[in-house]
């Protein structure tokens, strides 16, 4: 286990990576505290795996610095960084048993056989694979193989654990089980961890903090609830969860915005404070925050809507609504309604009903372009 340190455990400062004329990473900066679990989240091709490979020492950086425990490792090869890496593909040696896969790095470091065997047994117990160390990768399930890869990465007590989409090749149920096991193990060991993923649910459930990357740039850095509840840009709002966007709104004054014939209140902390009156904006609200009623609740931010379609999603229904905002303009908005409420109010297609948009759940973006 890594030794306690004062200050950031990992520091990434203005890291840039170019491939010819293409810039894969643009001045990425962040730090990780000792024992913190950070997830790097973003769509395919955004640069997140390139960032992990630079931190690991597998790829050279073009500019910037990387420090681990205050030591500048920017120019050091992976063999001198003491990092553990777990890949999506497991990368196990097919001709070695699970135990020998785990022991591989220990042997290369000159560990004697008896102490290496004890360490392997300890790690097999730790990842829940006690008693199957003699099996080969072909005899193990995908989840078991990934546990072996995790144990191998932890064998040398790395300063930093790097996970490159470690669960993406697994079945859905195995992913859910293994992500909680990895998180419990990481907390128990106290190892500072960086995980790359494109799976938002994985990031939200596992990480202490999330870095959202888009087109090589760090667009938001925050706790999971902050990323979800207060997305900094329309891209983050659209990428994390589902989001309704209502473009072509106009700021009337602070806390007041107009869409068509309607004026909405929006809490000050959710709006673009620096914008002048008359500035066009895009409003946003998550489907679960749209409140559907059978009678007019008598509140501000209440609009009439018509049910266009109803999609069954188990405990929830996704309701698609048409929202007339003036005599000639209609917007579309989605609402998530519990199955119990759908049954209770007899929700059906073409039904007209009021919806309420809570002022503390609406957000304002000073962007003309809405993510598709």
N, C-alpha and C positions, 0 to 999 in steps of 0.2 A: 504494500500500500504506500502511496506517495506520502512524503513528509509534509506537515503543515507549513504554509508559507504566509507571509504578510503581503497584502495587496493582491492584485490579479494573478491567477495561476497561469492563464493563457492570455497573451496580448497579440492581437492582429492589428497592425498599424499601416493604413494606407496601402494595402496590398493590391497590386495591379498585375494582370496577366494578359499578355498579347500573344496571338499566334499570327505572325505576319502582320497584315493590316487589320485583323480582327481583334477587338478588345473583349476578352472573356470576362474580366473582372475590372471594376473601376473604383479604385481608392476605397477598398473595404476596410473598415475599422470597427473593432469590438473587443471586449475582454470577457473572460470567464473567471468566476471566483472558484476557490478550492471546493471540490465536490459538487459543483453545479452541473446540471444536465441541460445542454443547449441543443435545440433543434434548428437546423438550417433548412428552410422550407421554400419551395418555389417550383415552377413548372419545369418540364424537361428542357434542357438546353440553356437554362438561365445562368449556369456557372457554379452551382452549389457543389458538385463533385470536384470541379477544378479547385475550388477553395479548400476542400478537405485534403486533396492530394498535395497541395502546396504546404498545408500545415503539417502533413505527414512527412514531407520531404521527398515524395515520389515525383513531383514536378517542380522545376525551379520557378521562382517568381520573377517578374519583370521589374517590379518596383515595390517598395515598402519593406516592413520587417515583421518577423514572427518571433515571439519570445515565450518560452515555457519556464515557469518558476523564475522569471527575471533573466534567464539566460537567452541571449540572442542565438537562435538556431537557424536563421534565415539561409545560411550557406552550408548547413550541415546535411549530410545524407541521412536517409531514414534510419540507417543502422546506428547513428549516434544521437538520435532524438528520444529514445526510450518511449515509443508510442505503441499501443496495441491497436490493430486494425482488423475490423470484421467487414467482409465484403458481402454483397448481395449473393454472389455465386458460391459461397462457403469456402471455395478454394482449398479443400482438403486433399491430402495425398491419398489417392484411391488404393494404393498398395500398402498403406499403413493402417493399423487398427486405430480406433478412437484414442486410446491411451497413448500410442506412439505419435499420433498427430499432435496431441497436447504437449508431449515431451520433446517435440522436435527442437524448439527454441532453447529448451533447457540443456539439451545435449550439446548444441552448438556453443552455448555459453560455458561449457565445461563442468556442468553440475555432475556430481557423482551419482551413480545409478540408484542408490538407496534413497538419497534426499530427493532426487527427481521423481522416483516412484511415489514417495509420500506426497509430494506436491501435486502430482497427477491425480492421486486418489482424493486429495482434498478438493481439487477443482471439479472432479466428476461428481462428488457429493454436492458441491456448491451449485452446480447447474442441473441437479436432479437426474444424473445419469449413472449413479452408483450401480456397479455390477455388470455394466455392458461395455467396459473399456476394451474388451478383446474383440468387439465387433468391428467390421470394416464399414466404410461409408456407404457402400451399396446395400448393406444390411440395416441401415438406419433410415428413419423417416426424415423428411425435410426439416421438421422442427428439431429433431435430435441432432442432425448434422449442424444446424446453426448453433445449437448449444455447445457442440464440440468446438466449433470455430470461435465462439465466445470464450470458452475455457482456454483455448490455445492463446488467444489474444491477452488474457489475464495472467498467463503462466509466469511471465517475467516481471509482474508487478509494475505495469507501465505507469509513467507520469500522467499520461493522457490516453483515453480510450476514444477511438474514432470509428464510427459506425456508418458505413456507406449503404444506405437503403437495405438494412439487414433483414427485413421481413417481407420485402416486396415479392419474393419468389414463392411465398408460402400461401396455403389456402386461408380463406378469411377467418375461420374459427381458430386455426393454429396461430395466426397473426395476433388475434385478440388475446389469446392465452399467453403467448410468448412476450408480447410487449409489456404486460404487467410483471412477468417474471424478470425481464431485463431491468425494468425500473427498480424492483425490489432489490435485485442483486447490486445494481449501481449504488443505491442508497446505503446498502449494508457495507460495501467496500469503500464508499466515499471517494471514488475515483472521478475526477473531472472528465466529463464526456461530451463529445460533439457528435450529433447524429444528423446525417443528410437524409432527407425524405421529400417525396412529392405528395405524401399522404397527409392531408390536413388533420384528420382525426388522430393519426399516430402522433403528430407533433403536439396537438392540444392535450392529449391524455398523458404523454410521457415527459414533456419538457418542463423545466423551471422557467425557461425563457426561449422565445422563438425569434429567429432572424429570418425575415422574408426578403428574398432576393428576386429581382426582376431584371432581365437583360443585363446581368452583370453588376447591378447596383443594389446596395442594401437600402430597401425602401421603408422598412420598419423593424424596430428592435424593442421587444417588450414581453411582458408576462403573457401567458396564453389568454387570460380573460381580457387584457388590454387589447391584444391583437384582434380578438373577436368582437368585443363591444365598442372599441374605438379605433377602427381601421383608419390609418392615416391617409390613404389614397383610394380612389375608386378601384384600382387594381387589387389592393389588399382586400377591400370589401367584397369584391366579386370572387376572389380566389379562396378566401376562407369562408366556408359555409355558403349559404344562398343569400342573395341580396336583391331587393327591388330598387330599381333606379327610376326616378321621375325627373327627366330633364326638362329644360325650358321653364324652370321656375325663376322667380325674380325676387331679389331682396327688397322688402318695403322699408324696414328699419331693423334695428338690432332685435333679434328674437322673433321677427315677423317676416314671412315669405308668402308670395302669392303664386298659385298655380291656377291659371284660367280665371274662373269667377270666385275661387276660394282663397281664403287667407289662412295660413297655418302658423301656430305658435311652435317655436323650437327652442329648447333650453340653450342658454348662451354658450355653455361648454361644448355643445355639439355643432356650433356654427362657425362660419368664416368671419370672425370679428372685424378684420381689417377691410372688408369689402364695403364699398359705398352703396347707398340706396340706389336701386335701379339696376344693379349688377346681376347678370344672368347666372344661375347656379343649377346644380343638380342635387336633388334631394334623394335620400336613401333610407330604407328601413327593411329590417329582416322579416321574412314571412311569419315567424313565430311571434313577432311583436305587433302584427296587425290584428286588432281585436274585432271579431265579428259578432254582431248583435242581431236580435230579431226586432227590437224596438229602438227608436232613437234614444241613445243614452243621455241626451241633453248636455253634451260636453262640446267644448271647442274641438277642432280637428276631427269632426265627424262628417263623413261624406257618404253619399248614396252610391251603392255599387250593385252590379248584377252578376250572378254566378254564371260563368262561362263554361267551366268544366270542373269535375271532381275526380281526383286521382287517389286511389286507396294506397296507403303506405303503412298498413298494420295499425299501430296505436294512433297514428295521425292520418289526416287526409290533407293533401295539398289542393287548395281551392284556388282556381284561376278566376279573377274578377275583372270585369270591365268597369272603368271608373270615368264617367263623363265629367270633365273638368270645365267645359263651357258648352254652349249649344252645338258646336261642330267638332269638338276634339274629345277623343276617348283614349284613355291610357289603360294599360294592363298592369295588374298588381296581383301577387300571390299571397295567400294567407295559409298558415298551418293551423288546423283546427283538430282538437282531439276527437277520437272516434265517438266518445261518449256525448260530446256536444253536438256532433253531426246528427246523431240519432235523436237526441233530445229536442233539437229545434227543427228536425225534419228538413235538413239542408238538401237542396236539389238544384239541378241545372235550370237556368232562366229565372231563378228566385231573386227578387230585389230585397236588399237589406242594407242597413247602415253599417259602416265600419269606422273604427276609431283608430287614429294614428297618434299614439302617445308622444307628447312633446319631448320627453327625455329619451326616446328611442329613435327619433328621427335624426339623421345626420345631414350636413350640408357640405358639398364639395364645389369649389370654384373651378370646375373643369367642364369644358364643353364636351369632351369625348367620354362616352360611357363604355366600359368594357363590354365586348360582345360575348 
